[in-house]
Amino acid sequence: MLAPLCALAACAEAPPPASAPQPGADSCNAASFRGLVGQPREVLDRMTLPAGTRIIGPRDAVTMDFSPGRLNFEIGENGRIAKIGCY
C-alpha cells in the first residue's frame, strides 16, 4: 500500500532555481541618473558617485566581468554621456 505513495512522491517537481538578476534590472540605481544622458562628461566630475562607478571613454579598455551592482557611464565620441547601465 505504501509503494504507490512512494512512487508518486518521486514524481513531484522540484522547485525552480532562484533566478539570477536580469541585465535590465536596475540593481545599481542607474535610473536615477538617466537624465544625464546627453550631458557633457564633465558634469560627472562635480558629482559624488557610488564607490566602484566606472566612467568609460570611447576607446577605454574595460574588464568584461559582470557586476550587477556597479554603475557604468559610457561616454560617446562627442564627449557626452551616451549610456548608463548596471554591469
Contact map, one row per residue, 1 for C-alpha under 8 A:
111110000000000000000000000000000000000000000000000000000000000000000000000000000000000
111111000000000000000000000000000000000000000000000000000000000000000000000000000000000
111111100000000000000000000000000000000000000000000000000000000000000000000000000000000
111111110000000000000000000000000000000000000000000000000000000000000000000000000000000
111111111000000000000000000000000000000000000000000000000000000000000000000000000000000
011111111100000000000000000000000000000000000000000000000000000000000000000000000000000
001111111110000000000000000000000000000000000000000000000000000000000000000000000000000
000111111111000000000000000000000000000000000000000000000000000000000000000000000000000
000011111111000000000000000000000000000000000000000000000000000000000000000000000000000
000001111111000000000000000000000000000000000000000000000000000000000000000000000000000
000000111111100000000000000000000000000000000000000000000000000000000000000000000000000
000000011111110000000000000000000000000000000000000000000000000000000000000000000000000
000000000011111000000000000000000000000000000000000000000000000000000000000000000000000
000000000001111100000000000000000000000000000000000000000000000000000000000000000000000
000000000000111110000000000000000000000000000000000000000000000000000000000000000000000
000000000000011111000000000000000000000000000000000000000000000000000000000000000000000
000000000000001111100000000000000000000000000000000000000000000000000000000000000000000
000000000000000111110000000000000000000000000000000000000000000000000000000000000000000
000000000000000011111000000000000000000000000000000000000000000000000000000000000000000
000000000000000001111100000000000000000000000000000000000000000000000000000000000000000
000000000000000000111110100000000000000000000000000000000000000000010000000000000000000
000000000000000000011111100000000000000000000000000000000000000000000000000000000000000
000000000000000000001111100000000000000000000000000000000000000000010000000000000000011
000000000000000000000111110000000000000000000000000000000000000000000000000000000000010
000000000000000000001111111000000000000000000000000000000000000000000000000000000000010
000000000000000000000001111111100000000000000000000000000000000000000000000000000000110
000000000000000000000000111111000000000000000000000000000000000000011000000000000000010
000000000000000000000000011111000000000000000000000000000000000000011110000000000000110
000000000000000000000000011111111000000000000000000000000000000000000010000000000000010
000000000000000000000000011111111100000000000000000000000000000000000010000000000001110
000000000000000000000000010011111100000000000000000000000000000000000000000000000000000
000000000000000000000000000011111110000000000000000000000000000000000000000000000000000
000000000000000000000000000011111111100000000000000000000000000000000000000000000001000
000000000000000000000000000001111111100000000000000000000000000000000000000000000001000
000000000000000000000000000000011111100000000000000000000000000000000000000000000000000
000000000000000000000000000000001111111000000000000000000000000000000000000000001000000
000000000000000000000000000000001111111000000000000000000000000000000000000000011111000
000000000000000000000000000000000001111100000000000000000000000000000000000000011100000
000000000000000000000000000000000001111110100000000000000000000000000000000000011000000
000000000000000000000000000000000000011111100000000000000000000000000000000000111000000
000000000000000000000000000000000000001111111000000000000000000000000000001000111000000
000000000000000000000000000000000000000111111100000000000000000000000000000000000000000
000000000000000000000000000000000000001111111110000000000000000000000000000000000000000
000000000000000000000000000000000000000011111111100000000000000000000000000000000000000
000000000000000000000000000000000000000011111110000000000000000000000000000000000000000
000000000000000000000000000000000000000001111111000000000000000000000000000000000000000
000000000000000000000000000000000000000000111111100000000000000000000000000000000000000
000000000000000000000000000000000000000000010111110000000000000000000000000000000000000
000000000000000000000000000000000000000000010011111010000000000000000000000000000000000
000000000000000000000000000000000000000000000001111110000000000000000010000000000000000
000000000000000000000000000000000000000000000000111110000000000000000000000000000000000
000000000000000000000000000000000000000000000000011111000000000000000110000000000000000
000000000000000000000000000000000000000000000000111111100000000000000111100000000000000
000000000000000000000000000000000000000000000000000111110000000000000111100000000000000
000000000000000000000000000000000000000000000000000011111000000000000001111000000000000
000000000000000000000000000000000000000000000000000001111101010000000001111000000000000
000000000000000000000000000000000000000000000000000000111111000000000000011110000000000
000000000000000000000000000000000000000000000000000000011111000000000000011110000000000
000000000000000000000000000000000000000000000000000000001111100000000000000000000000000
000000000000000000000000000000000000000000000000000000011111110000000000000000000000000
000000000000000000000000000000000000000000000000000000000011111000000000000000000000000
000000000000000000000000000000000000000000000000000000010001111100000000000000000000000
000000000000000000000000000000000000000000000000000000000000111110000000000000000000000
000000000000000000000000000000000000000000000000000000000000011111000000000000000000000
000000000000000000000000000000000000000000000000000000000000001111100000000000000000001
000000000000000000000000000000000000000000000000000000000000000111110000000000000000001
000000000000000000000000000000000000000000000000000000000000000011111100000000000000011
000000000000000000001010001100000000000000000000000000000000000001111100000000000000011
000000000000000000000000001100000000000000000000000000000000000000111110000000000000011
000000000000000000000000000100000000000000000000000111000000000000111111000000000000011
000000000000000000000000000111000000000000000000010111000000000000001111100000000001111
000000000000000000000000000000000000000000000000000011110000000000000111110000000001111
000000000000000000000000000000000000000000000000000011110000000000000011111000001111100
000000000000000000000000000000000000000000000000000000111100000000000001111100001111000
000000000000000000000000000000000000000010000000000000111100000000000000111111111110000
000000000000000000000000000000000000000000000000000000001100000000000000011111111100000
000000000000000000000000000000000000000000000000000000001100000000000000001111110000000
000000000000000000000000000000000000000000000000000000000000000000000000001111110000000
000000000000000000000000000000000000000110000000000000000000000000000000001111111000000
000000000000000000000000000000000000111110000000000000000000000000000000001111111100000
000000000000000000000000000000000001111110000000000000000000000000000000111100111111000
000000000000000000000000000000000000110000000000000000000000000000000000111100011111000
000000000000000000000000000000000000100000000000000000000000000000000000111000001111100
000000000000000000000000000001001100100000000000000000000000000000000011110000001111110
000000000000000000000000010101000000000000000000000000000000000000000011100000000011111
000000000000000000000011111111000000000000000000000000000000000000111111000000000001111
000000000000000000000010000000000000000000000000000000000000000011111111000000000000111
